[in-house]
Amino acid sequence: MRKPTLIESVERHRGRVIQAMIARLQAPNGQIYEHDLVRHPGAAAIVPIDAAGRVCLVRQYRLGVDDFLWEIPAGKLDRNEPPDACAVRELREETGITAARWTPLGRFVPAPAILTEVIHLYLAEDLEIGAPAPEADEDLELDWVDLDEAIERVANGEIDDGKTALALLRARHRRRL
């Protein structure tokens, strides 16, 4: 298979975090078409697991679904910020947790047909608990849940955030190796 060729990309909106684009592409068969694309800087998401095998989950309001969701701690990359540095920063800000041991769990691509966002997943262990320092627009509730119980919540639909579901499964798999 061959990739299409980008002819041009026109920005239609520039927001605080994202840019909305219309891309003109030429398919390998010569057909020209337009495609909507949202550029996002990427993010890091963390599965913090304590010595008792519990994961720290964060509950917060998400405008896109107009609801409160249980998720793992996560946040967007700042300009030129490496994903591992973002993970350390976001975990400390949202939960007050620092970790002595970090394991990459790969990436999660939430909506590749329209979104450039890539979320880098991490397992954080050997934890120290401190005071959270969330950003001004973050109203967070924390809960410590056994990892297997958290995965059961994914299976029964209580947790329906994609990055959280995948990261929890990968974390359990990694810990069993």
Chimera marker file (.cmm) of the C-alpha trace (Angstrom):
<marker_set name="trace">
<marker id="1" x="0.000" y="0.000" z="0.000" r="1" g="1" b="0" radius="0.5"/>
<marker id="2" x="1.108" y="3.566" z="-0.646" r="1" g="1" b="0" radius="0.5"/>
<marker id="3" x="0.257" y="6.636" z="1.377" r="1" g="1" b="0" radius="0.5"/>
<marker id="4" x="-1.661" y="9.527" z="-0.164" r="1" g="1" b="0" radius="0.5"/>
<marker id="5" x="0.304" y="12.699" z="-0.944" r="1" g="1" b="0" radius="0.5"/>
<marker id="6" x="-0.508" y="15.863" z="1.004" r="1" g="1" b="0" radius="0.5"/>
<marker id="7" x="-1.187" y="18.697" z="-1.451" r="1" g="1" b="0" radius="0.5"/>
<marker id="8" x="-2.027" y="21.416" z="1.074" r="1" g="1" b="0" radius="0.5"/>
<marker id="9" x="-3.275" y="21.907" z="4.605" r="1" g="1" b="0" radius="0.5"/>
<marker id="10" x="-5.394" y="24.933" z="5.500" r="1" g="1" b="0" radius="0.5"/>
<marker id="11" x="-5.906" y="25.937" z="9.120" r="1" g="1" b="0" radius="0.5"/>
<marker id="12" x="-9.572" y="26.709" z="9.885" r="1" g="1" b="0" radius="0.5"/>
<marker id="13" x="-9.345" y="27.200" z="13.657" r="1" g="1" b="0" radius="0.5"/>
<marker id="14" x="-6.577" y="27.724" z="16.219" r="1" g="1" b="0" radius="0.5"/>
<marker id="15" x="-7.617" y="27.098" z="19.805" r="1" g="1" b="0" radius="0.5"/>
<marker id="16" x="-5.836" y="27.002" z="23.137" r="1" g="1" b="0" radius="0.5"/>
<marker id="17" x="-4.796" y="23.353" z="22.590" r="1" g="1" b="0" radius="0.5"/>
<marker id="18" x="-5.846" y="22.225" z="19.095" r="1" g="1" b="0" radius="0.5"/>
<marker id="19" x="-5.847" y="23.396" z="15.491" r="1" g="1" b="0" radius="0.5"/>
<marker id="20" x="-8.552" y="22.294" z="13.055" r="1" g="1" b="0" radius="0.5"/>
<marker id="21" x="-7.337" y="21.785" z="9.492" r="1" g="1" b="0" radius="0.5"/>
<marker id="22" x="-8.684" y="20.827" z="6.099" r="1" g="1" b="0" radius="0.5"/>
<marker id="23" x="-6.147" y="18.760" z="4.202" r="1" g="1" b="0" radius="0.5"/>
<marker id="24" x="-6.198" y="18.183" z="0.447" r="1" g="1" b="0" radius="0.5"/>
<marker id="25" x="-4.709" y="14.841" z="-0.485" r="1" g="1" b="0" radius="0.5"/>
<marker id="26" x="-4.020" y="12.897" z="-3.633" r="1" g="1" b="0" radius="0.5"/>
<marker id="27" x="-4.640" y="9.165" z="-3.367" r="1" g="1" b="0" radius="0.5"/>
<marker id="28" x="-2.252" y="6.721" z="-5.080" r="1" g="1" b="0" radius="0.5"/>
<marker id="29" x="-4.924" y="6.242" z="-7.785" r="1" g="1" b="0" radius="0.5"/>
<marker id="30" x="-4.762" y="9.995" z="-8.581" r="1" g="1" b="0" radius="0.5"/>
<marker id="31" x="-8.066" y="10.914" z="-6.900" r="1" g="1" b="0" radius="0.5"/>
<marker id="32" x="-7.958" y="14.217" z="-4.993" r="1" g="1" b="0" radius="0.5"/>
<marker id="33" x="-10.008" y="14.557" z="-1.832" r="1" g="1" b="0" radius="0.5"/>
<marker id="34" x="-10.336" y="16.658" z="1.335" r="1" g="1" b="0" radius="0.5"/>
<marker id="35" x="-10.019" y="15.422" z="4.875" r="1" g="1" b="0" radius="0.5"/>
<marker id="36" x="-10.741" y="17.110" z="8.226" r="1" g="1" b="0" radius="0.5"/>
<marker id="37" x="-7.871" y="16.907" z="10.715" r="1" g="1" b="0" radius="0.5"/>
<marker id="38" x="-7.447" y="18.119" z="14.292" r="1" g="1" b="0" radius="0.5"/>
<marker id="39" x="-3.865" y="18.692" z="15.426" r="1" g="1" b="0" radius="0.5"/>
<marker id="40" x="-3.175" y="17.990" z="19.114" r="1" g="1" b="0" radius="0.5"/>
<marker id="41" x="0.220" y="18.166" z="20.873" r="1" g="1" b="0" radius="0.5"/>
<marker id="42" x="-0.127" y="14.726" z="22.471" r="1" g="1" b="0" radius="0.5"/>
<marker id="43" x="-0.349" y="13.627" z="26.072" r="1" g="1" b="0" radius="0.5"/>
<marker id="44" x="0.951" y="11.292" z="28.747" r="1" g="1" b="0" radius="0.5"/>
<marker id="45" x="-1.172" y="9.047" z="30.977" r="1" g="1" b="0" radius="0.5"/>
<marker id="46" x="-0.054" y="7.155" z="34.046" r="1" g="1" b="0" radius="0.5"/>
<marker id="47" x="-1.142" y="4.029" z="35.917" r="1" g="1" b="0" radius="0.5"/>
<marker id="48" x="0.171" y="4.652" z="39.452" r="1" g="1" b="0" radius="0.5"/>
<marker id="49" x="0.134" y="1.403" z="41.430" r="1" g="1" b="0" radius="0.5"/>
<marker id="50" x="1.005" y="1.284" z="45.138" r="1" g="1" b="0" radius="0.5"/>
<marker id="51" x="2.630" y="-1.576" z="47.082" r="1" g="1" b="0" radius="0.5"/>
<marker id="52" x="-0.830" y="-3.044" z="47.845" r="1" g="1" b="0" radius="0.5"/>
<marker id="53" x="-1.637" y="-3.347" z="44.118" r="1" g="1" b="0" radius="0.5"/>
<marker id="54" x="-4.071" y="-0.438" z="44.094" r="1" g="1" b="0" radius="0.5"/>
<marker id="55" x="-4.288" y="2.066" z="41.254" r="1" g="1" b="0" radius="0.5"/>
<marker id="56" x="-5.049" y="5.736" z="41.796" r="1" g="1" b="0" radius="0.5"/>
<marker id="57" x="-7.983" y="6.859" z="39.634" r="1" g="1" b="0" radius="0.5"/>
<marker id="58" x="-9.056" y="10.441" z="39.032" r="1" g="1" b="0" radius="0.5"/>
<marker id="59" x="-12.677" y="11.541" z="38.551" r="1" g="1" b="0" radius="0.5"/>
<marker id="60" x="-13.259" y="14.761" z="36.653" r="1" g="1" b="0" radius="0.5"/>
<marker id="61" x="-15.788" y="16.502" z="34.463" r="1" g="1" b="0" radius="0.5"/>
<marker id="62" x="-15.335" y="16.066" z="30.682" r="1" g="1" b="0" radius="0.5"/>
<marker id="63" x="-17.175" y="18.574" z="28.512" r="1" g="1" b="0" radius="0.5"/>
<marker id="64" x="-17.029" y="16.378" z="25.379" r="1" g="1" b="0" radius="0.5"/>
<marker id="65" x="-19.410" y="13.861" z="26.977" r="1" g="1" b="0" radius="0.5"/>
<marker id="66" x="-20.955" y="16.284" z="29.526" r="1" g="1" b="0" radius="0.5"/>
<marker id="67" x="-20.252" y="13.854" z="32.342" r="1" g="1" b="0" radius="0.5"/>
<marker id="68" x="-17.818" y="12.930" z="35.097" r="1" g="1" b="0" radius="0.5"/>
<marker id="69" x="-15.385" y="10.141" z="34.158" r="1" g="1" b="0" radius="0.5"/>
<marker id="70" x="-13.028" y="7.933" z="36.136" r="1" g="1" b="0" radius="0.5"/>
<marker id="71" x="-9.627" y="7.966" z="34.453" r="1" g="1" b="0" radius="0.5"/>
<marker id="72" x="-5.974" y="7.438" z="35.162" r="1" g="1" b="0" radius="0.5"/>
<marker id="73" x="-3.995" y="10.655" z="35.738" r="1" g="1" b="0" radius="0.5"/>
<marker id="74" x="-3.082" y="12.281" z="32.419" r="1" g="1" b="0" radius="0.5"/>
<marker id="75" x="-2.372" y="15.555" z="30.708" r="1" g="1" b="0" radius="0.5"/>
<marker id="76" x="-1.218" y="17.189" z="27.514" r="1" g="1" b="0" radius="0.5"/>
<marker id="77" x="2.385" y="17.707" z="26.548" r="1" g="1" b="0" radius="0.5"/>
<marker id="78" x="3.683" y="21.236" z="26.906" r="1" g="1" b="0" radius="0.5"/>
<marker id="79" x="5.603" y="22.661" z="23.925" r="1" g="1" b="0" radius="0.5"/>
<marker id="80" x="8.806" y="20.607" z="23.355" r="1" g="1" b="0" radius="0.5"/>
<marker id="81" x="8.148" y="18.564" z="26.518" r="1" g="1" b="0" radius="0.5"/>
<marker id="82" x="9.230" y="14.909" z="26.375" r="1" g="1" b="0" radius="0.5"/>
<marker id="83" x="6.385" y="12.493" z="27.204" r="1" g="1" b="0" radius="0.5"/>
<marker id="84" x="8.194" y="11.004" z="30.224" r="1" g="1" b="0" radius="0.5"/>
<marker id="85" x="8.674" y="14.473" z="31.750" r="1" g="1" b="0" radius="0.5"/>
<marker id="86" x="4.998" y="15.231" z="31.133" r="1" g="1" b="0" radius="0.5"/>
<marker id="87" x="4.038" y="11.996" z="32.911" r="1" g="1" b="0" radius="0.5"/>
<marker id="88" x="6.090" y="12.887" z="35.999" r="1" g="1" b="0" radius="0.5"/>
<marker id="89" x="4.652" y="16.426" z="36.069" r="1" g="1" b="0" radius="0.5"/>
<marker id="90" x="1.015" y="15.413" z="35.530" r="1" g="1" b="0" radius="0.5"/>
<marker id="91" x="1.118" y="12.635" z="38.125" r="1" g="1" b="0" radius="0.5"/>
<marker id="92" x="2.519" y="15.029" z="40.742" r="1" g="1" b="0" radius="0.5"/>
<marker id="93" x="0.100" y="17.867" z="39.857" r="1" g="1" b="0" radius="0.5"/>
<marker id="94" x="-3.108" y="15.821" z="39.711" r="1" g="1" b="0" radius="0.5"/>
<marker id="95" x="-2.457" y="13.398" z="42.574" r="1" g="1" b="0" radius="0.5"/>
<marker id="96" x="0.555" y="14.539" z="44.586" r="1" g="1" b="0" radius="0.5"/>
<marker id="97" x="2.229" y="11.219" z="43.766" r="1" g="1" b="0" radius="0.5"/>
<marker id="98" x="5.877" y="10.790" z="42.845" r="1" g="1" b="0" radius="0.5"/>
<marker id="99" x="7.284" y="7.462" z="41.665" r="1" g="1" b="0" radius="0.5"/>
<marker id="100" x="10.746" y="5.920" z="41.852" r="1" g="1" b="0" radius="0.5"/>
<marker id="101" x="10.096" y="3.367" z="39.101" r="1" g="1" b="0" radius="0.5"/>
<marker id="102" x="8.640" y="4.107" z="35.652" r="1" g="1" b="0" radius="0.5"/>
<marker id="103" x="7.819" y="1.641" z="32.887" r="1" g="1" b="0" radius="0.5"/>
<marker id="104" x="6.655" y="2.729" z="29.422" r="1" g="1" b="0" radius="0.5"/>
<marker id="105" x="3.439" y="0.951" z="28.337" r="1" g="1" b="0" radius="0.5"/>
<marker id="106" x="3.449" y="2.069" z="24.704" r="1" g="1" b="0" radius="0.5"/>
<marker id="107" x="1.103" y="4.496" z="23.085" r="1" g="1" b="0" radius="0.5"/>
<marker id="108" x="-2.626" y="4.936" z="22.625" r="1" g="1" b="0" radius="0.5"/>
<marker id="109" x="-3.978" y="6.529" z="19.449" r="1" g="1" b="0" radius="0.5"/>
<marker id="110" x="-7.505" y="7.726" z="20.333" r="1" g="1" b="0" radius="0.5"/>
<marker id="111" x="-8.989" y="8.760" z="16.960" r="1" g="1" b="0" radius="0.5"/>
<marker id="112" x="-6.434" y="8.382" z="14.134" r="1" g="1" b="0" radius="0.5"/>
<marker id="113" x="-8.927" y="9.120" z="11.350" r="1" g="1" b="0" radius="0.5"/>
<marker id="114" x="-9.314" y="12.748" z="12.441" r="1" g="1" b="0" radius="0.5"/>
<marker id="115" x="-6.930" y="13.469" z="15.343" r="1" g="1" b="0" radius="0.5"/>
<marker id="116" x="-3.108" y="13.623" z="15.546" r="1" g="1" b="0" radius="0.5"/>
<marker id="117" x="-3.072" y="13.046" z="19.322" r="1" g="1" b="0" radius="0.5"/>
<marker id="118" x="-0.835" y="10.257" z="20.595" r="1" g="1" b="0" radius="0.5"/>
<marker id="119" x="-1.050" y="9.419" z="24.306" r="1" g="1" b="0" radius="0.5"/>
<marker id="120" x="2.086" y="7.912" z="25.850" r="1" g="1" b="0" radius="0.5"/>
<marker id="121" x="1.207" y="5.410" z="28.585" r="1" g="1" b="0" radius="0.5"/>
<marker id="122" x="3.295" y="4.705" z="31.692" r="1" g="1" b="0" radius="0.5"/>
<marker id="123" x="3.246" y="2.455" z="34.746" r="1" g="1" b="0" radius="0.5"/>
<marker id="124" x="4.442" y="4.242" z="37.898" r="1" g="1" b="0" radius="0.5"/>
<marker id="125" x="5.491" y="2.189" z="40.938" r="1" g="1" b="0" radius="0.5"/>
<marker id="126" x="7.389" y="2.653" z="44.225" r="1" g="1" b="0" radius="0.5"/>
<marker id="127" x="5.155" y="5.598" z="45.035" r="1" g="1" b="0" radius="0.5"/>
<marker id="128" x="5.358" y="8.435" z="47.522" r="1" g="1" b="0" radius="0.5"/>
<marker id="129" x="2.124" y="10.262" z="48.246" r="1" g="1" b="0" radius="0.5"/>
<marker id="130" x="2.097" y="14.025" z="48.649" r="1" g="1" b="0" radius="0.5"/>
<marker id="131" x="-0.381" y="16.847" z="48.244" r="1" g="1" b="0" radius="0.5"/>
<marker id="132" x="-1.943" y="17.357" z="44.799" r="1" g="1" b="0" radius="0.5"/>
<marker id="133" x="-1.536" y="20.719" z="43.036" r="1" g="1" b="0" radius="0.5"/>
<marker id="134" x="-4.147" y="20.648" z="40.256" r="1" g="1" b="0" radius="0.5"/>
<marker id="135" x="-4.462" y="23.449" z="37.735" r="1" g="1" b="0" radius="0.5"/>
<marker id="136" x="-7.103" y="26.111" z="38.361" r="1" g="1" b="0" radius="0.5"/>
<marker id="137" x="-9.622" y="24.497" z="35.988" r="1" g="1" b="0" radius="0.5"/>
<marker id="138" x="-9.224" y="20.989" z="37.465" r="1" g="1" b="0" radius="0.5"/>
<marker id="139" x="-11.694" y="19.806" z="40.110" r="1" g="1" b="0" radius="0.5"/>
<marker id="140" x="-10.543" y="16.262" z="40.826" r="1" g="1" b="0" radius="0.5"/>
<marker id="141" x="-11.661" y="13.401" z="43.058" r="1" g="1" b="0" radius="0.5"/>
<marker id="142" x="-9.145" y="10.603" z="43.749" r="1" g="1" b="0" radius="0.5"/>
<marker id="143" x="-9.859" y="6.963" z="44.551" r="1" g="1" b="0" radius="0.5"/>
<marker id="144" x="-7.514" y="4.037" z="45.182" r="1" g="1" b="0" radius="0.5"/>
<marker id="145" x="-8.871" y="0.811" z="43.666" r="1" g="1" b="0" radius="0.5"/>
<marker id="146" x="-7.400" y="-2.671" z="43.386" r="1" g="1" b="0" radius="0.5"/>
<marker id="147" x="-6.023" y="-3.087" z="39.857" r="1" g="1" b="0" radius="0.5"/>
<marker id="148" x="-8.190" y="-6.132" z="39.111" r="1" g="1" b="0" radius="0.5"/>
<marker id="149" x="-11.267" y="-4.268" z="40.381" r="1" g="1" b="0" radius="0.5"/>
<marker id="150" x="-10.421" y="-1.314" z="38.131" r="1" g="1" b="0" radius="0.5"/>
<marker id="151" x="-10.212" y="-3.680" z="35.150" r="1" g="1" b="0" radius="0.5"/>
<marker id="152" x="-13.561" y="-5.194" z="36.182" r="1" g="1" b="0" radius="0.5"/>
<marker id="153" x="-14.985" y="-1.652" z="36.109" r="1" g="1" b="0" radius="0.5"/>
<marker id="154" x="-13.705" y="-1.349" z="32.540" r="1" g="1" b="0" radius="0.5"/>
<marker id="155" x="-15.324" y="-4.674" z="31.611" r="1" g="1" b="0" radius="0.5"/>
<marker id="156" x="-18.717" y="-3.707" z="33.064" r="1" g="1" b="0" radius="0.5"/>
<marker id="157" x="-18.740" y="-0.198" z="31.581" r="1" g="1" b="0" radius="0.5"/>
<marker id="158" x="-18.221" y="1.843" z="34.756" r="1" g="1" b="0" radius="0.5"/>
<marker id="159" x="-14.917" y="3.051" z="33.304" r="1" g="1" b="0" radius="0.5"/>
<marker id="160" x="-15.320" y="3.867" z="29.614" r="1" g="1" b="0" radius="0.5"/>
<marker id="161" x="-12.346" y="6.120" z="28.932" r="1" g="1" b="0" radius="0.5"/>
<marker id="162" x="-10.232" y="4.494" z="26.203" r="1" g="1" b="0" radius="0.5"/>
<marker id="163" x="-6.762" y="5.464" z="27.419" r="1" g="1" b="0" radius="0.5"/>
<marker id="164" x="-7.626" y="4.290" z="30.915" r="1" g="1" b="0" radius="0.5"/>
<marker id="165" x="-8.968" y="0.932" z="29.742" r="1" g="1" b="0" radius="0.5"/>
<marker id="166" x="-5.941" y="0.182" z="27.577" r="1" g="1" b="0" radius="0.5"/>
<marker id="167" x="-3.390" y="1.403" z="30.132" r="1" g="1" b="0" radius="0.5"/>
<marker id="168" x="-4.932" y="-0.651" z="32.953" r="1" g="1" b="0" radius="0.5"/>
<marker id="169" x="-4.830" y="-3.801" z="30.821" r="1" g="1" b="0" radius="0.5"/>
<marker id="170" x="-1.240" y="-3.156" z="29.760" r="1" g="1" b="0" radius="0.5"/>
<marker id="171" x="-0.194" y="-2.410" z="33.351" r="1" g="1" b="0" radius="0.5"/>
<marker id="172" x="-1.668" y="-5.682" z="34.617" r="1" g="1" b="0" radius="0.5"/>
<marker id="173" x="0.006" y="-7.585" z="31.770" r="1" g="1" b="0" radius="0.5"/>
<marker id="174" x="3.386" y="-5.926" z="32.470" r="1" g="1" b="0" radius="0.5"/>
<marker id="175" x="3.177" y="-6.715" z="36.194" r="1" g="1" b="0" radius="0.5"/>
<marker id="176" x="2.493" y="-10.391" z="35.406" r="1" g="1" b="0" radius="0.5"/>
<marker id="177" x="5.626" y="-10.774" z="33.231" r="1" g="1" b="0" radius="0.5"/>
<link id1="1" id2="2" r="1" g="1" b="0" radius="0.2"/>
<link id1="2" id2="3" r="1" g="1" b="0" radius="0.2"/>
<link id1="3" id2="4" r="1" g="1" b="0" radius="0.2"/>
<link id1="4" id2="5" r="1" g="1" b="0" radius="0.2"/>
<link id1="5" id2="6" r="1" g="1" b="0" radius="0.2"/>
<link id1="6" id2="7" r="1" g="1" b="0" radius="0.2"/>
<link id1="7" id2="8" r="1" g="1" b="0" radius="0.2"/>
<link id1="8" id2="9" r="1" g="1" b="0" radius="0.2"/>
<link id1="9" id2="10" r="1" g="1" b="0" radius="0.2"/>
<link id1="10" id2="11" r="1" g="1" b="0" radius="0.2"/>
<link id1="11" id2="12" r="1" g="1" b="0" radius="0.2"/>
<link id1="12" id2="13" r="1" g="1" b="0" radius="0.2"/>
<link id1="13" id2="14" r="1" g="1" b="0" radius="0.2"/>
<link id1="14" id2="15" r="1" g="1" b="0" radius="0.2"/>
<link id1="15" id2="16" r="1" g="1" b="0" radius="0.2"/>
<link id1="16" id2="17" r="1" g="1" b="0" radius="0.2"/>
<link id1="17" id2="18" r="1" g="1" b="0" radius="0.2"/>
<link id1="18" id2="19" r="1" g="1" b="0" radius="0.2"/>
<link id1="19" id2="20" r="1" g="1" b="0" radius="0.2"/>
<link id1="20" id2="21" r="1" g="1" b="0" radius="0.2"/>
<link id1="21" id2="22" r="1" g="1" b="0" radius="0.2"/>
<link id1="22" id2="23" r="1" g="1" b="0" radius="0.2"/>
<link id1="23" id2="24" r="1" g="1" b="0" radius="0.2"/>
<link id1="24" id2="25" r="1" g="1" b="0" radius="0.2"/>
<link id1="25" id2="26" r="1" g="1" b="0" radius="0.2"/>
<link id1="26" id2="27" r="1" g="1" b="0" radius="0.2"/>
<link id1="27" id2="28" r="1" g="1" b="0" radius="0.2"/>
<link id1="28" id2="29" r="1" g="1" b="0" radius="0.2"/>
<link id1="29" id2="30" r="1" g="1" b="0" radius="0.2"/>
<link id1="30" id2="31" r="1" g="1" b="0" radius="0.2"/>
<link id1="31" id2="32" r="1" g="1" b="0" radius="0.2"/>
<link id1="32" id2="33" r="1" g="1" b="0" radius="0.2"/>
<link id1="33" id2="34" r="1" g="1" b="0" radius="0.2"/>
<link id1="34" id2="35" r="1" g="1" b="0" radius="0.2"/>
<link id1="35" id2="36" r="1" g="1" b="0" radius="0.2"/>
<link id1="36" id2="37" r="1" g="1" b="0" radius="0.2"/>
<link id1="37" id2="38" r="1" g="1" b="0" radius="0.2"/>
<link id1="38" id2="39" r="1" g="1" b="0" radius="0.2"/>
<link id1="39" id2="40" r="1" g="1" b="0" radius="0.2"/>
<link id1="40" id2="41" r="1" g="1" b="0" radius="0.2"/>
<link id1="41" id2="42" r="1" g="1" b="0" radius="0.2"/>
<link id1="42" id2="43" r="1" g="1" b="0" radius="0.2"/>
<link id1="43" id2="44" r="1" g="1" b="0" radius="0.2"/>
<link id1="44" id2="45" r="1" g="1" b="0" radius="0.2"/>
<link id1="45" id2="46" r="1" g="1" b="0" radius="0.2"/>
<link id1="46" id2="47" r="1" g="1" b="0" radius="0.2"/>
<link id1="47" id2="48" r="1" g="1" b="0" radius="0.2"/>
<link id1="48" id2="49" r="1" g="1" b="0" radius="0.2"/>
<link id1="49" id2="50" r="1" g="1" b="0" radius="0.2"/>
<link id1="50" id2="51" r="1" g="1" b="0" radius="0.2"/>
<link id1="51" id2="52" r="1" g="1" b="0" radius="0.2"/>
<link id1="52" id2="53" r="1" g="1" b="0" radius="0.2"/>
<link id1="53" id2="54" r="1" g="1" b="0" radius="0.2"/>
<link id1="54" id2="55" r="1" g="1" b="0" radius="0.2"/>
<link id1="55" id2="56" r="1" g="1" b="0" radius="0.2"/>
<link id1="56" id2="57" r="1" g="1" b="0" radius="0.2"/>
<link id1="57" id2="58" r="1" g="1" b="0" radius="0.2"/>
<link id1="58" id2="59" r="1" g="1" b="0" radius="0.2"/>
<link id1="59" id2="60" r="1" g="1" b="0" radius="0.2"/>
<link id1="60" id2="61" r="1" g="1" b="0" radius="0.2"/>
<link id1="61" id2="62" r="1" g="1" b="0" radius="0.2"/>
<link id1="62" id2="63" r="1" g="1" b="0" radius="0.2"/>
<link id1="63" id2="64" r="1" g="1" b="0" radius="0.2"/>
<link id1="64" id2="65" r="1" g="1" b="0" radius="0.2"/>
<link id1="65" id2="66" r="1" g="1" b="0" radius="0.2"/>
<link id1="66" id2="67" r="1" g="1" b="0" radius="0.2"/>
<link id1="67" id2="68" r="1" g="1" b="0" radius="0.2"/>
<link id1="68" id2="69" r="1" g="1" b="0" radius="0.2"/>
<link id1="69" id2="70" r="1" g="1" b="0" radius="0.2"/>
<link id1="70" id2="71" r="1" g="1" b="0" radius="0.2"/>
<link id1="71" id2="72" r="1" g="1" b="0" radius="0.2"/>
<link id1="72" id2="73" r="1" g="1" b="0" radius="0.2"/>
<link id1="73" id2="74" r="1" g="1" b="0" radius="0.2"/>
<link id1="74" id2="75" r="1" g="1" b="0" radius="0.2"/>
<link id1="75" id2="76" r="1" g="1" b="0" radius="0.2"/>
<link id1="76" id2="77" r="1" g="1" b="0" radius="0.2"/>
<link id1="77" id2="78" r="1" g="1" b="0" radius="0.2"/>
<link id1="78" id2="79" r="1" g="1" b="0" radius="0.2"/>
<link id1="79" id2="80" r="1" g="1" b="0" radius="0.2"/>
<link id1="80" id2="81" r="1" g="1" b="0" radius="0.2"/>
<link id1="81" id2="82" r="1" g="1" b="0" radius="0.2"/>
<link id1="82" id2="83" r="1" g="1" b="0" radius="0.2"/>
<link id1="83" id2="84" r="1" g="1" b="0" radius="0.2"/>
<link id1="84" id2="85" r="1" g="1" b="0" radius="0.2"/>
<link id1="85" id2="86" r="1" g="1" b="0" radius="0.2"/>
<link id1="86" id2="87" r="1" g="1" b="0" radius="0.2"/>
<link id1="87" id2="88" r="1" g="1" b="0" radius="0.2"/>
<link id1="88" id2="89" r="1" g="1" b="0" radius="0.2"/>
<link id1="89" id2="90" r="1" g="1" b="0" radius="0.2"/>
<link id1="90" id2="91" r="1" g="1" b="0" radius="0.2"/>
<link id1="91" id2="92" r="1" g="1" b="0" radius="0.2"/>
<link id1="92" id2="93" r="1" g="1" b="0" radius="0.2"/>
<link id1="93" id2="94" r="1" g="1" b="0" radius="0.2"/>
<link id1="94" id2="95" r="1" g="1" b="0" radius="0.2"/>
<link id1="95" id2="96" r="1" g="1" b="0" radius="0.2"/>
<link id1="96" id2="97" r="1" g="1" b="0" radius="0.2"/>
<link id1="97" id2="98" r="1" g="1" b="0" radius="0.2"/>
<link id1="98" id2="99" r="1" g="1" b="0" radius="0.2"/>
<link id1="99" id2="100" r="1" g="1" b="0" radius="0.2"/>
<link id1="100" id2="101" r="1" g="1" b="0" radius="0.2"/>
<link id1="101" id2="102" r="1" g="1" b="0" radius="0.2"/>
<link id1="102" id2="103" r="1" g="1" b="0" radius="0.2"/>
<link id1="103" id2="104" r="1" g="1" b="0" radius="0.2"/>
<link id1="104" id2="105" r="1" g="1" b="0" radius="0.2"/>
<link id1="105" id2="106" r="1" g="1" b="0" radius="0.2"/>
<link id1="106" id2="107" r="1" g="1" b="0" radius="0.2"/>
<link id1="107" id2="108" r="1" g="1" b="0" radius="0.2"/>
<link id1="108" id2="109" r="1" g="1" b="0" radius="0.2"/>
<link id1="109" id2="110" r="1" g="1" b="0" radius="0.2"/>
<link id1="110" id2="111" r="1" g="1" b="0" radius="0.2"/>
<link id1="111" id2="112" r="1" g="1" b="0" radius="0.2"/>
<link id1="112" id2="113" r="1" g="1" b="0" radius="0.2"/>
<link id1="113" id2="114" r="1" g="1" b="0" radius="0.2"/>
<link id1="114" id2="115" r="1" g="1" b="0" radius="0.2"/>
<link id1="115" id2="116" r="1" g="1" b="0" radius="0.2"/>
<link id1="116" id2="117" r="1" g="1" b="0" radius="0.2"/>
<link id1="117" id2="118" r="1" g="1" b="0" radius="0.2"/>
<link id1="118" id2="119" r="1" g="1" b="0" radius="0.2"/>
<link id1="119" id2="120" r="1" g="1" b="0" radius="0.2"/>
<link id1="120" id2="121" r="1" g="1" b="0" radius="0.2"/>
<link id1="121" id2="122" r="1" g="1" b="0" radius="0.2"/>
<link id1="122" id2="123" r="1" g="1" b="0" radius="0.2"/>
<link id1="123" id2="124" r="1" g="1" b="0" radius="0.2"/>
<link id1="124" id2="125" r="1" g="1" b="0" radius="0.2"/>
<link id1="125" id2="126" r="1" g="1" b="0" radius="0.2"/>
<link id1="126" id2="127" r="1" g="1" b="0" radius="0.2"/>
<link id1="127" id2="128" r="1" g="1" b="0" radius="0.2"/>
<link id1="128" id2="129" r="1" g="1" b="0" radius="0.2"/>
<link id1="129" id2="130" r="1" g="1" b="0" radius="0.2"/>
<link id1="130" id2="131" r="1" g="1" b="0" radius="0.2"/>
<link id1="131" id2="132" r="1" g="1" b="0" radius="0.2"/>
<link id1="132" id2="133" r="1" g="1" b="0" radius="0.2"/>
<link id1="133" id2="134" r="1" g="1" b="0" radius="0.2"/>
<link id1="134" id2="135" r="1" g="1" b="0" radius="0.2"/>
<link id1="135" id2="136" r="1" g="1" b="0" radius="0.2"/>
<link id1="136" id2="137" r="1" g="1" b="0" radius="0.2"/>
<link id1="137" id2="138" r="1" g="1" b="0" radius="0.2"/>
<link id1="138" id2="139" r="1" g="1" b="0" radius="0.2"/>
<link id1="139" id2="140" r="1" g="1" b="0" radius="0.2"/>
<link id1="140" id2="141" r="1" g="1" b="0" radius="0.2"/>
<link id1="141" id2="142" r="1" g="1" b="0" radius="0.2"/>
<link id1="142" id2="143" r="1" g="1" b="0" radius="0.2"/>
<link id1="143" id2="144" r="1" g="1" b="0" radius="0.2"/>
<link id1="144" id2="145" r="1" g="1" b="0" radius="0.2"/>
<link id1="145" id2="146" r="1" g="1" b="0" radius="0.2"/>
<link id1="146" id2="147" r="1" g="1" b="0" radius="0.2"/>
<link id1="147" id2="148" r="1" g="1" b="0" radius="0.2"/>
<link id1="148" id2="149" r="1" g="1" b="0" radius="0.2"/>
<link id1="149" id2="150" r="1" g="1" b="0" radius="0.2"/>
<link id1="150" id2="151" r="1" g="1" b="0" radius="0.2"/>
<link id1="151" id2="152" r="1" g="1" b="0" radius="0.2"/>
<link id1="152" id2="153" r="1" g="1" b="0" radius="0.2"/>
<link id1="153" id2="154" r="1" g="1" b="0" radius="0.2"/>
<link id1="154" id2="155" r="1" g="1" b="0" radius="0.2"/>
<link id1="155" id2="156" r="1" g="1" b="0" radius="0.2"/>
<link id1="156" id2="157" r="1" g="1" b="0" radius="0.2"/>
<link id1="157" id2="158" r="1" g="1" b="0" radius="0.2"/>
<link id1="158" id2="159" r="1" g="1" b="0" radius="0.2"/>
<link id1="159" id2="160" r="1" g="1" b="0" radius="0.2"/>
<link id1="160" id2="161" r="1" g="1" b="0" radius="0.2"/>
<link id1="161" id2="162" r="1" g="1" b="0" radius="0.2"/>
<link id1="162" id2="163" r="1" g="1" b="0" radius="0.2"/>
<link id1="163" id2="164" r="1" g="1" b="0" radius="0.2"/>
<link id1="164" id2="165" r="1" g="1" b="0" radius="0.2"/>
<link id1="165" id2="166" r="1" g="1" b="0" radius="0.2"/>
<link id1="166" id2="167" r="1" g="1" b="0" radius="0.2"/>
<link id1="167" id2="168" r="1" g="1" b="0" radius="0.2"/>
<link id1="168" id2="169" r="1" g="1" b="0" radius="0.2"/>
<link id1="169" id2="170" r="1" g="1" b="0" radius="0.2"/>
<link id1="170" id2="171" r="1" g="1" b="0" radius="0.2"/>
<link id1="171" id2="172" r="1" g="1" b="0" radius="0.2"/>
<link id1="172" id2="173" r="1" g="1" b="0" radius="0.2"/>
<link id1="173" id2="174" r="1" g="1" b="0" radius="0.2"/>
<link id1="174" id2="175" r="1" g="1" b="0" radius="0.2"/>
<link id1="175" id2="176" r="1" g="1" b="0" radius="0.2"/>
<link id1="176" id2="177" r="1" g="1" b="0" radius="0.2"/>
</marker_set>
